[in-house]
Amino acid sequence: MNWISLDSLEQLKVIKETSENQRVLLLMFSPGNSVNFVVKFLLEREWNEDEMKMKTYILDLVGSEELSGEIEKEFGAVKESPQVLIIERGKPVFNASYGRILFSELRKFSN
């Protein structure tokens, strides 16, 4: 996976713009939590760039209150960790957290 670090409000605009032409995956996670690392590792292990063909952003929730608040406001995603959103045409079409983050579900959104 080619993670793009989400670290500015301007990038949220880019995500919305990009999602007009292709789906965008956003992983929100807390690096101090082992469950978060397991989810990230499993995504990376299963991900196939040729199949999925979507931009992948990652947000470290530690110290990102402003960004996570804007994501909640913009996409209606109550902050959980780990959490995956798939954005299409500026709207979330998939939202899962914890054990509900299954690659078989993400695969349904391959481009």
ABEGO torsion letter per residue (X at the ends): XBBBBBABAAAAAAAAAAAAABBBBBBBBBAABAAAAAAAAAAAAABBAAAAGBBBBBBBABGAAAAAAAAAAAAGBBBBOBBBBBBBGGBBABBBBEAABBAAAAAAABX
